[in-house]
Amino acid sequence: MLVHTVRTRRSSDDFPRREHLAAKIAEVAADPVGVEPEVAEMVANRIIDNAAVSAAAVLRRSVTVARAQALAHAVPDRGAKVFGVEGQYPAEWAAWANSVAVRELDFHDTFLAAEYSHPADNIPPLVAVAQQLGLRGADLIRGVATAYEIQIDLARGICLHEHKIDHVAHLGPSVAAGIGTMLRLDPETIYHAVGQALHLTTSTRQSRRGAISSWKAFAPAHAGKVAIEAVDRAMRGEASPAPIWEGEDGVIAALLGGPEREYRVPLPAPGEPKRAILESYTKQYSAEYQGQAPIDLALRMRQRIGDLDRIATVVLRTSQHTHVVIGTGSGDPQKFDPDASRETLDHSLPYIFAVALQDGAWHHERSYAPERAHRPDTIALWRKISTVEDPEWTRRYHSDDPAEKAFGARAEITLDDGEVIADEIAVAEAHPLGARPFGRPQYIGKFTELAEGVVTASEQARFLSATEGLSTLEAGGLGALNVVVDPSAFETALTSAPTIPPGIF
């Protein structure tokens, strides 16, 4: 890896194009280096993972809204697929609908470093473009490997949340770069696509504070849609604001710490394989990633406690990031509100830990049901739980050593007689270094479990067969990656979903 120092430059500085971060990203995207077999396998795993969580979310209001918007743009011939339905739709609208379905339940993959990310958000826009243009499976794999690499490398080097900018600001450039690789575009075109995508996808992270709404699911969909449009304009010869990160009024100067701030972004050297996807990790539970290990910890500790009514206090010692994003360090009273939205509850570590302790299990719907959140014994336990930053957990969170990097916590549970029961966990059991790491059988198991009752067994088998042969899918064959929902189940979804007022489309 080559580490690039990125900082603001005056317009009068001698700062050649080749030194711009967008240009360096474009060179990485245009590098024809091959994809290693384990990377190609992981791309297929994450396509399965995305299909799993989309199936589980197909009945939800936000997914229904995004799908309705896409279906209003049907095209008769060349187009992409929308999850669950037949027909063809413009790539940007298919990406929009499918991205919301992937993101809605907070149940797909993650990478955490200086910034956090859900890099599988790159997959729906790349699949949509590949379907519309009739590309091969091997082309898609190359593009996804680049998109993961760029988003993860940006997340390693540039912290956004410190400056209250949402993490999808790294997603727009990564989608643009991934499409550039997939289409074998020249570095100049990719450069302008990356610049436009970044310029148009920076937004504040209020979408993840206070009363969190369904926009949390739409935000990455918006970034992917914008990135597709940015690539299209760049392919037609349109330029971008430049230098987009380093300019006097660029992203760093205006949004990320100002002219004095420097960032160090690692990127693959020429000819170096793109392997970042192997450092990301999926979720076993439908909750914010920093809640994954604490759920496992709660499931492990509950038998030692016995009568949960004896709990006086629970203190979760964890990293600064976990404390301030999903813990009591956020200062958000909504994290203790039983009337809070599902999106808020899955960003409330006290709620997550309380329910996991009581139920001894976690479910993407039942664990968030209004009646579940309103149980008096849950509310009582929930309000006994607090988080505290522990410098050692913060250090491990930011460690560059994969064997040391951790996203866990130490739980100290004090009972009514003063006895303290303590335990800790560094990584979730499904993490690559966890007790039960996910491999292809676990991804398939997650898909079949979440697709049960929504997707027929024959359709599940057809889809899994297509992903198994992803690298050999010929030009025009990527439509096989679309899962069609059982018609009777889908009809139920349409009639049982909340009434959606008409819009413009």
C-alpha positions in Angstrom: 0.0 0.0 0.0 1.1 3.6 -0.7 0.0 6.2 1.9 -0.9 9.6 0.5 -1.0 12.8 2.5 -4.0 14.8 1.7 -4.5 18.5 2.8 -5.9 21.7 1.5 -4.0 23.6 -1.2 -4.2 27.2 -2.3 -5.5 27.8 -5.8 -2.1 29.5 -6.5 -0.1 26.4 -5.4 1.7 24.3 -7.9 -0.5 21.2 -7.4 -0.5 19.0 -10.5 -3.5 16.9 -11.3 -1.6 13.7 -10.7 -1.2 14.6 -7.0 -5.0 15.0 -6.4 -6.5 12.3 -4.3 -9.2 11.9 -6.9 -6.5 11.2 -9.5 -4.8 8.6 -7.3 -8.1 6.9 -6.8 -8.8 7.0 -10.5 -5.4 5.3 -11.2 -6.2 2.6 -8.7 -9.6 2.0 -10.4 -8.1 1.9 -13.9 -5.3 -0.5 -12.9 -6.0 -3.8 -14.7 -4.7 -6.0 -11.9 -6.5 -9.3 -11.5 -8.9 -10.3 -8.7 -7.6 -13.0 -6.3 -9.9 -16.1 -5.9 -10.7 -15.4 -2.2 -11.7 -11.9 -3.1 -14.0 -13.2 -5.9 -15.5 -15.7 -3.5 -16.2 -13.0 -0.9 -17.9 -10.8 -3.5 -20.3 -13.6 -4.2 -20.8 -14.1 -0.4 -21.8 -10.4 0.0 -24.2 -10.6 -3.0 -25.9 -13.5 -1.1 -25.8 -11.5 2.1 -27.5 -8.5 0.4 -30.2 -10.7 -1.0 -30.9 -12.2 2.4 -31.4 -8.8 4.1 -33.4 -7.5 1.1 -35.8 -10.5 1.4 -36.3 -9.8 5.1 -37.0 -6.1 4.4 -39.3 -6.5 1.4 -42.5 -5.8 3.4 -41.2 -2.6 5.1 -42.6 0.8 4.3 -39.3 2.4 3.2 -38.5 -0.4 0.8 -42.1 -0.3 -0.6 -41.7 3.4 -1.2 -38.4 3.1 -2.9 -39.7 0.2 -5.0 -42.8 2.2 -6.0 -40.6 5.0 -7.2 -38.5 2.7 -9.3 -41.5 0.9 -10.7 -42.8 4.2 -12.0 -39.9 4.3 -14.3 -40.2 1.0 -16.2 -38.5 0.7 -19.5 -39.4 -1.8 -22.3 -36.0 -2.9 -23.3 -32.5 -2.1 -21.8 -32.6 -1.8 -18.1 -31.8 -3.2 -14.7 -33.7 -5.4 -12.2 -35.5 -4.4 -9.0 -35.4 -6.8 -6.1 -38.5 -9.0 -5.9 -40.2 -8.1 -9.2 -40.0 -8.7 -12.9 -39.4 -6.0 -15.5 -36.6 -3.6 -16.4 -35.9 -0.2 -14.9 -33.3 2.5 -15.4 -30.1 1.5 -13.6 -30.2 4.5 -11.3 -33.7 3.8 -10.1 -33.1 0.0 -9.7 -30.0 0.9 -7.7 -32.1 3.3 -5.6 -34.8 0.7 -4.7 -32.3 -2.2 -4.2 -30.0 -0.1 -2.0 -32.9 0.9 0.3 -33.8 -2.8 0.6 -30.2 -3.7 1.5 -29.8 -1.0 4.1 -33.2 -0.9 5.7 -32.7 -3.5 8.5 -29.0 -2.5 9.3 -28.2 -6.2 8.7 -25.4 -6.3 6.1 -21.6 -5.8 6.2 -19.4 -3.2 7.9 -15.9 -1.8 8.1 -14.9 0.3 11.1 -11.7 2.4 11.3 -11.2 6.2 11.4 -14.7 6.3 9.8 -17.3 3.6 9.7 -19.0 2.2 6.6 -21.3 -0.5 5.1 -19.3 -1.3 2.0 -21.9 -3.7 0.6 -23.9 -0.5 -0.2 -21.6 -0.4 -3.3 -23.1 -3.6 -4.7 -26.6 -2.5 -5.7 -25.5 0.4 -8.0 -22.8 -1.7 -9.6 -25.1 -4.6 -10.2 -27.7 -2.3 -11.7 -25.2 -0.7 -14.1 -23.8 -4.1 -15.0 -27.3 -5.5 -15.8 -28.3 -2.5 -17.9 -25.1 -2.6 -19.9 -25.1 -6.4 -20.3 -21.7 -7.0 -18.6 -20.2 -10.3 -17.5 -19.9 -11.6 -14.0 -16.1 -11.2 -14.1 -16.6 -7.5 -14.8 -18.9 -7.1 -11.9 -16.4 -8.8 -9.6 -13.6 -6.5 -10.7 -15.8 -3.4 -10.0 -17.0 -4.6 -6.6 -13.4 -5.3 -5.5 -12.4 -1.7 -6.5 -15.5 -0.2 -4.8 -14.8 -2.0 -1.5 -11.1 -1.1 -1.7 -11.7 2.7 -2.2 -14.5 3.0 0.4 -12.5 1.0 3.0 -9.3 2.9 2.3 -11.1 6.2 2.6 -12.6 5.0 5.9 -9.1 4.1 7.1 -7.7 7.6 6.4 -10.5 10.2 6.7 -12.8 10.5 9.7 -16.1 12.1 8.7 -18.2 11.8 11.9 -15.7 13.9 13.9 -16.9 16.8 11.7 -20.6 15.7 11.7 -20.5 14.5 8.1 -22.3 11.3 7.2 -20.2 8.3 6.1 -21.9 8.1 2.7 -19.5 10.8 1.7 -17.0 8.0 1.2 -19.6 5.9 -0.7 -20.2 8.2 -3.6 -16.5 8.2 -4.7 -16.2 4.4 -4.2 -19.3 3.6 -6.3 -17.9 5.9 -9.1 -14.5 4.2 -8.9 -16.0 0.8 -8.9 -18.2 1.5 -12.0 -15.1 3.0 -13.6 -13.2 -0.3 -13.1 -16.2 -2.3 -14.3 -16.5 -0.3 -17.5 -12.8 -0.1 -18.0 -12.9 3.7 -18.2 -9.8 5.8 -18.5 -8.4 7.5 -15.5 -9.4 11.0 -16.7 -13.1 10.0 -16.8 -13.0 8.2 -13.5 -11.3 11.3 -11.9 -14.2 13.5 -12.9 -16.8 10.9 -11.9 -15.2 10.6 -8.4 -15.1 14.4 -8.0 -18.7 14.9 -9.0 -19.8 12.0 -6.8 -18.1 13.4 -3.7 -19.2 16.9 -4.3 -22.9 15.8 -4.4 -23.0 13.2 -1.6 -21.6 15.1 1.4 -24.3 15.6 4.0 -24.5 16.0 7.8 -24.9 13.0 10.0 -28.0 14.2 11.6 -29.6 11.2 9.8 -28.0 9.2 12.6 -28.7 11.4 15.7 -31.7 12.0 17.9 -34.9 10.6 16.4 -33.4 8.5 13.6 -35.8 8.1 10.6 -36.0 5.8 7.6 -33.7 8.3 5.7 -30.9 6.3 7.2 -31.8 3.6 4.7 -32.2 6.1 1.8 -28.9 7.9 2.4 -26.7 5.3 0.8 -29.2 4.7 -2.0 -29.0 8.4 -2.8 -25.2 8.3 -2.9 -25.3 5.3 -5.2 -27.8 6.9 -7.5 -25.9 10.1 -7.7 -22.7 8.3 -8.4 -24.2 6.5 -11.4 -25.4 9.8 -12.8 -21.9 11.3 -12.1 -20.2 8.5 -14.1 -22.7 9.0 -17.0 -21.9 12.7 -17.1 -18.2 12.1 -17.0 -18.4 9.6 -19.8 -20.1 12.3 -21.9 -17.2 14.7 -21.2 -18.4 16.7 -18.2 -15.7 17.8 -15.7 -15.8 18.0 -11.9 -14.9 20.6 -9.2 -11.2 20.2 -8.7 -9.3 19.5 -6.6 -12.4 18.3 -4.8 -10.8 17.2 -1.5 -7.8 19.6 -1.5 -9.2 22.8 -2.9 -9.4 26.1 -1.0 -13.2 25.7 -0.8 -13.0 21.9 -1.1 -14.3 19.2 1.2 -11.3 19.3 3.7 -11.2 23.0 4.0 -15.0 23.5 4.3 -16.2 20.3 6.0 -13.3 18.3 7.4 -11.2 20.3 9.8 -10.1 23.2 7.7 -6.9 24.2 5.9 -4.5 23.0 8.6 -5.8 19.5 8.7 -3.9 16.6 7.1 -5.1 13.1 6.4 -3.2 10.0 5.4 -5.1 7.7 2.9 -3.6 4.3 2.0 -4.2 3.0 -1.5 -2.9 0.0 -3.4 0.3 0.5 -5.4 0.3 -0.1 -9.1 -0.2 -3.8 -9.7 -1.2 -4.5 -6.1 -4.3 -6.7 -5.7 -7.4 -5.1 -4.2 -8.1 -7.1 -1.0 -9.9 -4.8 1.3 -13.2 -6.7 1.1 -11.5 -9.4 3.1 -11.1 -7.0 6.0 -14.8 -6.2 6.2 -17.3 -8.3 8.2 -21.0 -9.1 8.0 -23.6 -9.2 10.7 -25.2 -12.1 12.4 -27.8 -9.8 14.1 -29.9 -6.9 12.7 -28.3 -4.1 14.8 -25.6 -1.5 14.4 -22.3 -3.3 14.1 -20.9 -2.1 17.4 -23.9 -3.9 19.0 -22.9 -7.3 17.5 -20.3 -8.3 20.1 -22.4 -7.0 23.0 -25.3 -9.1 21.9 -23.0 -12.2 22.0 -21.8 -11.1 25.4 -25.3 -10.7 26.7 -26.3 -14.1 25.4 -23.2 -15.6 27.2 -23.8 -13.8 30.5 -27.5 -14.3 31.1 -27.2 -17.8 32.5 -24.7 -16.6 35.1 -27.1 -13.9 36.3 -30.2 -16.0 36.8 -33.0 -13.7 38.0 -32.6 -10.6 35.9 -34.7 -8.6 38.3 -31.7 -8.7 40.7 -29.7 -6.5 38.4 -29.0 -3.1 40.0 -26.8 -1.6 37.3 -25.0 -2.6 34.1 -21.9 -0.7 32.9 -20.5 -1.4 29.5 -16.9 -0.3 29.2 -16.2 0.2 25.5 -14.5 2.4 22.8 -15.1 6.1 22.5 -16.8 5.5 19.2 -19.3 3.0 20.5 -19.9 5.1 23.6 -20.8 8.3 21.7 -22.6 6.7 18.7 -24.8 4.0 20.2 -24.2 4.5 23.9 -25.0 7.0 26.7 -22.2 9.2 25.5 -24.4 10.3 22.6 -26.6 12.3 25.0 -29.6 11.2 23.0 -32.6 10.7 25.3 -34.3 9.0 22.4 -32.0 6.0 23.0 -34.1 5.3 26.1 -37.5 6.0 24.6 -39.8 3.0 24.1 -41.7 5.0 21.4 -38.5 5.5 19.5 -38.2 4.4 15.9 -36.7 1.0 15.0 -33.8 3.0 13.4 -33.2 4.7 16.8 -33.4 1.4 18.8 -30.9 -0.4 16.7 -28.5 2.5 17.5 -29.2 2.1 21.3 -26.7 -0.2 22.9 -28.6 -0.1 26.3 -31.8 -1.3 24.5 -29.9 -3.9 22.5 -28.1 -5.3 25.6 -31.3 -5.4 27.7 -33.4 -7.3 25.1 -30.6 -9.8 24.4 -30.2 -10.4 28.1 -33.9 -11.0 28.6 -34.7 -13.0 25.4 -31.5 -15.0 25.0 -31.9 -14.4 21.3 -32.1 -11.6 18.7 -34.6 -11.3 15.8 -34.7 -8.6 13.1 -38.4 -8.0 13.7 -39.5 -9.3 17.1 -36.6 -7.7 19.0 -37.8 -4.2 17.8 -41.6 -4.7 17.9 -43.4 -1.9 19.7 -44.8 -4.3 22.3 -41.3 -5.6 22.9 -39.9 -2.1 23.6 -42.9 -1.2 25.9 -42.5 -4.2 28.2 -42.3 -2.7 31.7 -39.5 -5.1 32.8 -37.5 -4.3 29.7 -37.9 -0.5 30.3 -36.7 -1.0 33.9 -33.6 -3.0 32.9 -32.9 -0.8 29.9 -32.6 2.3 32.1 -30.1 0.6 34.4 -27.6 0.3 31.6 -24.9 2.8 30.8 -21.8 3.0 28.7 -18.3 4.4 29.6 -15.4 5.0 27.4 -12.4 2.8 28.2 -9.1 4.1 26.7 -7.9 0.5 26.1 -11.0 -0.4 24.0 -10.6 2.9 22.1 -7.0 2.0 21.4 -7.9 -1.4 20.1 -10.8 0.0 18.0 -8.2 2.1 16.1 -5.5 -0.5 16.0 -4.0 -1.3 12.6 -3.2 -4.9 13.7 -6.2 -7.1 12.6 -5.4 -9.5 15.5 -5.8 -6.7 18.0 -8.5 -4.6 16.5 -11.7 -4.9 18.5 -15.3 -3.7 18.6 -16.4 -5.2 21.8 -16.9 -4.3 25.4 -16.5 -5.3 29.0 -19.8 -5.7 30.9 -19.9 -5.2 34.7 -23.3 -6.2 36.1 -23.9 -5.4 39.7 -26.6 -7.3 41.5 -28.9 -6.1 44.3 -26.6 -7.7 47.0 -23.5 -6.0 45.6 -22.1 -9.0 43.7 -20.5 -8.0 40.4 -20.6 -10.4 37.4 -18.1 -9.3 34.7 -17.2 -10.6 31.3 -15.8 -9.2 28.0 -15.7 -9.9 24.3 -13.4 -8.4 21.7 -15.2 -9.3 18.5 -18.5 -10.7 17.5 -18.6 -14.5 17.2 -19.4 -14.1 13.4 -16.3 -11.9 12.9 -13.5 -13.5 10.9 -11.5 -13.8 14.1 -14.6 -14.7 16.2 -15.7 -18.0 17.7 -18.0 -18.8 14.7 -16.8 -16.8 11.7 -19.0 -16.6 8.6 -18.1 -18.6 5.5 -20.2 -19.6 2.5 -22.4 -22.0 4.5 -23.3 -19.2 7.0 -24.1 -16.7 4.2 -26.3 -19.3 2.6 -27.9 -20.1 5.9 -28.7 -16.5 6.5 -30.2 -16.2 3.1 -32.4 -19.2 3.4 -33.6 -18.2 6.8 -34.5 -14.7 5.9 -36.0 -15.7 2.5 -38.3 -18.3 4.1 -41.9 -17.5 3.3 -41.0 -14.8 0.9 -38.9 -16.5 -1.8 -39.8 -20.0 -3.0 -37.4 -22.8 -2.5 -36.9 -23.2 -6.2 -36.1 -19.5 -6.7 -33.7 -19.6 -3.7 -31.9 -22.5 -5.4 -31.8 -20.7 -8.8 -30.3 -17.6 -7.2 -27.7 -19.5 -5.2 -26.6 -21.4 -8.3 -26.2 -18.1 -10.1 -24.0 -16.7 -7.4 -22.0 -19.9 -7.2 -21.1 -19.4 -10.9 -20.8 -15.6 -10.7 -17.3 -15.4 -12.3 -18.5 -17.4 -15.3 -21.7 -15.6 -16.0 -21.6 -14.4 -19.6 -22.5 -11.0 -21.0 -26.1 -10.3 -20.3 -26.4 -13.0 -17.7 -26.4 -10.8 -14.5 -30.1 -10.5 -14.4 -29.9 -13.9 -12.7 -28.8 -12.1 -9.6 -32.2 -10.6 -9.1 -34.4 -12.6 -6.7 -38.1 -12.6 -7.6 -40.4 -12.8 -4.6 -43.1 -15.4 -4.5 -46.2 -13.8 -6.2 -48.6 -14.6 -3.4 -46.2 -13.3 -0.7 -45.5 -10.2 -2.8 -49.2 -9.5 -3.3 -49.6 -9.8 0.5 -46.8 -7.3 0.9 -48.4 -4.8 -1.4 -51.8 -5.0 0.3 -50.5 -5.1 3.8 -47.9 -2.4 3.6 -49.0 1.0 4.9 -50.9 3.1 2.5 -48.4 5.3 0.5 -49.7 8.6 -0.7 -49.1 9.3 -4.4 -46.0 11.2 -5.4 -44.8 13.0 -8.5 -43.9 9.8 -10.4 
